[in-house]
Structure formats: C-alpha cells, structure tokens
Amino acid sequence: MGVLSIDLPAFTVKKGFLAQAKLIEPGGWVSKDEFERMKAQCERMLSRTPDSFVFLYARAGVTIVPAISILSSERCNPHEFYSRSISRFYEEHFESFIGDRRLHAPTPGVLDEIRRDLDARSLLYLEAHFA
C-alpha cells in the first residue's frame, strides 16, 4: 500500500494505491498455478480500488503493471503487458494521474487500520507539507 499526503498553500492531496510485488524475470514465465494466484490477488486488490498494480522485480529493475491487465489475460508472462518504469509510475502518482482518494490517512493509527483491512504487509507513506 502506498499513500501520498501533500499539504501546500496552493495544493493539497491525499491518496493512495495498492500493490502486489512479484519477482519475475522478463523472459521467465510464471506457472499456471502461480499466475492464477496472482490473478486472485489482483482481484482482491481491485475489489478495494481501481488503483491497484503489480510491481515486477527483475535484475534489470522494477516495472509496474496495472492489476486489471493481469486479470484480462491468460498469458503467464506479465512483462508482456502495458507497464511503467518505477520512476515513471511515481512521477505520475505525484502528478495526480495515479491514486485513489479513498486510500488516504490522516493518522498513523488510521493507516495501520487500512493496512490491516487490506491485508497489506507493508505501507509506504510519503508526506510533504509547508511549514
């Protein structure tokens, strides 16, 4: 789960996304069972928010695929889907092209409650404010 909270004089936004991480090399295929498990995880994330993604970890770096793409295919190599580099993904997240306003959190307690509710193992919380 990733949450971005920005509070500046001329701009305020609080939003988040869900992500599932997978270690898969670009040329490597995922077994049918593992692909079905990944699809079930994507279905679960998408039942919470359309801003759900799979982060594909490989020796060459990290690429991000929309969870909806995983569900839309029977192919077992997610590197063949439409994707973004990790830098481009966060650039678009910071620019407000990616993010669900329902996944915001004003306090650490609320963040932890959301994390538990979504069964997320990790949470990345980014905050910027004008002092």
C-alpha positions in Angstrom: 0.0 0.0 0.0 1.3 3.4 -0.9 -0.1 6.7 0.5 0.8 10.2 -0.6 -0.1 13.2 1.5 0.8 16.7 0.3 -0.4 19.9 2.1 1.0 23.1 0.5 -0.6 26.5 0.4 -1.8 26.2 -3.2 -2.1 22.4 -3.4 -3.4 19.7 -1.1 -3.9 16.0 -2.0 -4.2 12.8 0.0 -4.4 9.5 -2.0 -3.0 6.0 -2.3 -2.6 2.8 -4.3 -2.4 -0.9 -3.7 0.5 -3.0 -5.0 1.5 -6.7 -5.1 5.2 -7.4 -5.6 6.4 -10.3 -7.7 9.9 -11.5 -8.5 9.7 -12.4 -12.2 12.4 -12.0 -14.9 11.2 -10.6 -18.3 11.9 -13.8 -20.2 10.5 -16.0 -17.5 7.1 -17.4 -17.5 5.0 -17.9 -14.3 3.5 -21.3 -13.7 -0.2 -21.5 -14.4 -0.9 -22.0 -10.6 1.2 -19.0 -9.7 -0.4 -16.9 -12.4 -3.9 -17.9 -11.1 -2.7 -17.0 -7.5 -1.5 -13.6 -8.8 -4.8 -13.1 -10.6 -6.7 -13.8 -7.3 -4.5 -11.3 -5.5 -5.2 -8.7 -8.2 -9.0 -9.4 -8.0 -8.8 -8.8 -4.2 -6.9 -5.5 -4.7 -9.3 -4.4 -7.4 -12.3 -5.1 -5.2 -10.9 -2.3 -3.0 -9.7 0.2 -5.5 -9.1 0.5 -9.3 -5.6 2.0 -8.4 -4.1 -1.5 -8.0 -0.8 -2.6 -9.5 1.7 -5.4 -9.7 5.4 -4.4 -9.1 7.5 -6.8 -11.2 11.0 -7.1 -9.7 13.8 -8.3 -12.0 17.6 -8.0 -12.3 17.1 -5.1 -14.8 14.9 -3.2 -12.4 11.3 -2.8 -11.4 8.3 -2.3 -13.8 4.7 -1.7 -12.8 1.7 -3.3 -14.5 -1.9 -2.4 -13.8 -3.7 -5.2 -11.9 -6.6 -5.0 -14.4 -4.1 -6.1 -17.1 -3.3 -9.3 -15.2 -7.0 -10.2 -14.8 -7.6 -9.5 -18.5 -5.2 -12.2 -19.8 -4.5 -15.9 -19.8 -0.8 -15.3 -20.6 1.6 -16.1 -17.9 4.3 -13.5 -18.6 3.3 -10.2 -17.0 6.3 -8.4 -18.6 4.4 -8.5 -21.9 1.6 -6.2 -20.5 1.4 -2.4 -20.7 3.7 -1.1 -18.0 5.5 1.8 -16.5 9.0 2.1 -15.1 9.1 2.7 -11.3 10.3 6.3 -11.8 7.5 7.0 -14.3 4.9 5.4 -12.0 5.9 7.6 -9.1 6.1 10.6 -11.3 2.5 10.0 -12.4 1.5 9.3 -8.8 3.0 12.6 -7.6 1.4 14.5 -10.5 -2.0 13.1 -9.5 -2.6 10.8 -12.5 -2.5 7.8 -10.2 -4.1 7.5 -6.8 -7.4 6.8 -5.0 -8.6 9.5 -2.6 -10.3 6.8 -0.5 -6.9 5.4 0.4 -5.7 8.4 2.3 -5.0 8.5 6.0 -4.7 11.4 8.4 -3.0 9.5 11.3 -0.7 6.5 11.8 -3.5 4.6 13.6 -5.8 5.0 10.6 -3.1 4.0 8.2 -2.4 0.8 10.2 -6.2 0.1 10.3 -6.4 0.5 6.5 -3.2 -1.7 6.1 -4.7 -4.5 8.2 -8.1 -4.2 6.4 -6.4 -4.6 3.1 -4.1 -7.3 4.4 -1.1 -5.3 3.2 2.3 -6.4 4.6 3.9 -3.1 4.0 3.0 0.5 3.8 4.9 3.4 2.1 3.7 6.7 3.4 5.1 9.9 1.7 4.2 13.3 3.2 5.1 16.8 2.2 3.9 20.0 3.9 4.7 23.6 4.0 5.9 24.7 7.5 
